Amino acid sequence: MSQIDRRQALRLIAALGVAGSLPPALSACSSGSEQSAEEQEAKDPIKVGMIVPQNGVNKSIGQEISNGFQLYLRDHNGRLGNHPVNVVLVDEGETAASAKAAAEQLVKQQIKILTGVSNAAALSAVRDVVETGKIPLVSPAPSLSDLANATYVWRTGFVTDEPGRALGRWVADHSHGPVFVLAGEGVGVREDVRAFVAALKAAGGTTAGEPAFVVPGSKEFGTQLTALRAPTVGALFCAYTGAAGVEVVARLRDAGLPKTLQIYGPGPLTEGTQLTQQGEAASGIFTAMNYAADLNTVDNRRFVSAYQKAYNAAPSSYAVASYDAATVLDEALALAGADIRPLAVNGAIAKLGQVRSPRGEWQFNQTRSPLQKWFLRQVRADGPVLANVLAAELVTLG
């Protein structure tokens, strides 16, 4: 029965002088059945699609992302916003194209909330799928600055130029001469290098020539190592990730560089399992990152303890960003209530204030990335293992 029919029935009953509640037949014609359907949908498990690499060079990052999200679910009885949750895992693959295909696969399955993605190039590739489908994606991946205008892409990690921006002034103040810049290829790396050089020069620092973007195993890389040995060089800014980061750190160790030469880099240079592979060769390297596992806060101590107990490893920034992605979805779904449509969930995320996190409280800025603190870390022994140990607080960016 339509709403107009219901009003007509009420008027008819009033005209007949019938007092009290509606007869059962009329009551059954109300919108109660529609409400029951909504209530039932709210009780059904919400499917959250997670895109992470399950093979290849980024497999370990994918595992850390999955670990962080699952740890939050485990600590919250498998629920987000009081809704039971089923995580649907798909393989991101090793390329931007395979990440886009994974997102398209989840959209075809009519999954309305997405998380995951491990790197900036993949996140940019997924953007069009998310924006066209109007499906919120809360991603822990680093992101390029060109995602600033995306409506449905929310980042709990960082923008790729932020490590360099955070580190520039510190290096200018603590290097003893021009800074040599050595970096890999990729749009995100170039964004970070440009930001570092700009921040360095704004603080009165200088570079030793132009930044060198070279592949670790190339002849040109060897040429750059020779130039790096010059006594006039005051410090090295080194921006590589993944397998290239492991190889570069090993090459630097064997290059016969002056022991006084300090090496700096963005956090991903020594992050996660990459540091385990680098071993002692990474000792002493300083990096800028939005998280350090030894942050002395109640939330972080609790998180680190739970993570180590669950996975027998220290958490990386990838795991924290994914844990925060689950936090965001938990709070947004609670705010949205029974309305779990993608548009409603996306709108609820936009209304969130401070997000409580192991890295400290942060909040989304107008570009849907975190306004957050950045920290200086140094690779050194933390008990029996090497770790990125907190050295100083740098700046707040976002």
PETA-V661981 format. One record per backbone hydrogen bond with DSSP energy under -0.5 kcal/mol. NH is the residue of the N-H (numbers start at 1). CO is the residue of the C=O. If there is no record, write none. Layout:
# PETA-V661981
nh->NH co->CO
nh->NH co->CO
This chain:
# PETA-V661981
nh->6 co->2
nh->7 co->3
nh->8 co->4
nh->9 co->5
nh->10 co->6
nh->11 co->7
nh->12 co->8
nh->13 co->9
nh->14 co->10
nh->15 co->11
nh->16 co->12
nh->17 co->14
nh->18 co->13
nh->19 co->17
nh->27 co->23
nh->28 co->24
nh->29 co->26
nh->30 co->27
nh->33 co->30
nh->35 co->31
nh->36 co->32
nh->37 co->33
nh->38 co->34
nh->39 co->35
nh->40 co->36
nh->41 co->37
nh->42 co->38
nh->43 co->39
nh->44 co->40
nh->46 co->84
nh->48 co->46
nh->48 co->86
nh->49 co->47
nh->49 co->113
nh->50 co->88
nh->51 co->49
nh->51 co->115
nh->52 co->50
nh->52 co->90
nh->59 co->56
nh->62 co->58
nh->63 co->59
nh->64 co->60
nh->65 co->61
nh->66 co->62
nh->67 co->63
nh->68 co->64
nh->69 co->65
nh->70 co->66
nh->71 co->67
nh->72 co->68
nh->73 co->69
nh->74 co->70
nh->75 co->71
nh->76 co->72
nh->76 co->73
nh->77 co->74
nh->78 co->73
nh->79 co->76
nh->80 co->83
nh->83 co->80
nh->85 co->78
nh->86 co->46
nh->88 co->48
nh->88 co->86
nh->89 co->87
nh->90 co->50
nh->92 co->52
nh->99 co->95
nh->100 co->96
nh->101 co->97
nh->102 co->98
nh->103 co->99
nh->104 co->100
nh->105 co->101
nh->106 co->102
nh->107 co->103
nh->108 co->104
nh->109 co->105
nh->110 co->107
nh->111 co->106
nh->113 co->47
nh->114 co->136
nh->115 co->49
nh->116 co->138
nh->117 co->51
nh->123 co->119
nh->124 co->120
nh->125 co->121
nh->126 co->122
nh->127 co->123
nh->128 co->124
nh->130 co->126
nh->131 co->127
nh->132 co->128
nh->133 co->129
nh->134 co->130
nh->135 co->130
nh->136 co->112
nh->137 co->152
nh->138 co->114
nh->139 co->137
nh->139 co->154
nh->143 co->158
nh->147 co->144
nh->148 co->145
nh->150 co->147
nh->154 co->137
nh->154 co->152
nh->155 co->368
nh->156 co->139
nh->157 co->139
nh->160 co->143
nh->162 co->159
nh->165 co->161
nh->166 co->162
nh->167 co->163
nh->168 co->164
nh->171 co->167
nh->172 co->168
nh->173 co->169
nh->174 co->170
nh->175 co->171
nh->176 co->234
nh->178 co->232
nh->179 co->206
nh->180 co->178
nh->180 co->235
nh->182 co->180
nh->182 co->237
nh->183 co->212
nh->184 co->239
nh->190 co->186
nh->191 co->187
nh->192 co->188
nh->193 co->189
nh->194 co->190
nh->195 co->191
nh->196 co->192
nh->197 co->193
nh->198 co->194
nh->199 co->195
nh->200 co->196
nh->201 co->197
nh->202 co->198
nh->203 co->199
nh->204 co->201
nh->205 co->200
nh->208 co->179
nh->209 co->207
nh->212 co->181
nh->213 co->211
nh->214 co->183
nh->214 co->212
nh->218 co->215
nh->222 co->218
nh->223 co->219
nh->224 co->220
nh->225 co->221
nh->226 co->222
nh->227 co->223
nh->228 co->224
nh->229 co->225
nh->229 co->226
nh->230 co->227
nh->233 co->230
nh->234 co->178
nh->235 co->178
nh->236 co->262
nh->237 co->180
nh->238 co->236
nh->238 co->264
nh->239 co->182
nh->240 co->238
nh->244 co->241
nh->245 co->241
nh->246 co->242
nh->247 co->243
nh->248 co->244
nh->249 co->245
nh->250 co->246
nh->251 co->247
nh->252 co->248
nh->253 co->249
nh->254 co->250
nh->255 co->252
nh->257 co->252
nh->261 co->258
nh->262 co->234
nh->262 co->260
nh->264 co->236
nh->265 co->286
nh->267 co->288
nh->269 co->266
nh->270 co->267
nh->271 co->268
nh->274 co->271
nh->275 co->272
nh->276 co->272
nh->277 co->273
nh->278 co->274
nh->279 co->275
nh->281 co->278
nh->282 co->279
nh->283 co->280
nh->284 co->379
nh->285 co->282
nh->286 co->263
nh->287 co->377
nh->288 co->265
nh->289 co->287
nh->289 co->375
nh->295 co->292
nh->297 co->295
nh->301 co->297
nh->302 co->298
nh->303 co->299
nh->304 co->300
nh->305 co->301
nh->306 co->302
nh->307 co->303
nh->308 co->304
nh->309 co->305
nh->310 co->306
nh->311 co->307
nh->312 co->308
nh->320 co->316
nh->321 co->317
nh->322 co->318
nh->323 co->319
nh->324 co->320
nh->325 co->321
nh->326 co->322
nh->327 co->323
nh->328 co->324
nh->329 co->325
nh->330 co->326
nh->331 co->327
nh->332 co->328
nh->333 co->329
nh->334 co->330
nh->335 co->331
nh->336 co->332
nh->337 co->333
nh->339 co->336
nh->340 co->338
nh->345 co->341
nh->346 co->342
nh->347 co->343
nh->348 co->344
nh->349 co->345
nh->350 co->346
nh->351 co->347
nh->351 co->348
nh->352 co->349
nh->355 co->362
nh->356 co->354
nh->360 co->357
nh->362 co->355
nh->363 co->371
nh->365 co->369
nh->368 co->365
nh->371 co->363
nh->372 co->370
nh->372 co->397
nh->374 co->395
nh->375 co->289
nh->376 co->392
nh->377 co->287
nh->378 co->389
nh->379 co->285
nh->380 co->378
nh->380 co->387
nh->382 co->385
nh->385 co->382
nh->387 co->380
nh->389 co->378
nh->389 co->387
nh->391 co->376
nh->392 co->376
nh->394 co->374
nh->397 co->372
nh->397 co->395
